[in-house]
């Protein structure tokens, strides 16, 4: 079972630290995307902002390793340790995806078409809100596990954000493939749509993992 005490639970403290680092990476990514969707932004500025994303991702990696190491000092059941590691490593993928997208935009010197800027930024903003709810849900694992076991509607709230992103993704794909440009250019743009939306999918997958954890402990 998960420990209720937060102040003395090193694992929870370090997991929260990792989540803050992942959120920091998301915020840097949001700044990067805002610049990438602005026509006047020069390439050097984008490179600098991509470095910020990469540094935040590296910091989140360090936090993840510290948290995993701290599990050795706790008397968790093997299944509980496995669940905590699974959730934490899945959260780390969020930062990884942010870094990968930022780097590819810089490497390819990609320019987001102005007519799609609003939708891309809306996706990133929704994803950040979704992650904040995920943080609250993960904290409940340690601070109020019994309540989460009885009522896991917060996980449905996470999925509702992903549904919002899905609708924007569908709209964007329709508009992208209706453009009068080369097929290769359409496919490149569609790939960025998929990659940015995939961050929200990853968060939803973490919510699904958590629901499975709760169900197995109800039995």
Buried (B, 14 or more C-beta within 10 A) or exposed (E): EBBEEEEEBBBBBBBBBBBBBBBBBBBBBBBBBBBBBBEEBEEEBBBEBBBBBBBBBBBBBEBBEBBBEBBEEBEBEEEBBEBBBBBBBBBBBBBBBBBBBBBBBBEEEBBBBEEBBEBBBEBBEBBBEBBBBBBEBBBBBBBEBEEBBEEBEBBEBBBEBBEBBBEBBEEBBEBBEEEEEEEEEBEBBBBBBEBBBBBBBBBBBBBBBBBEBBEEBEE
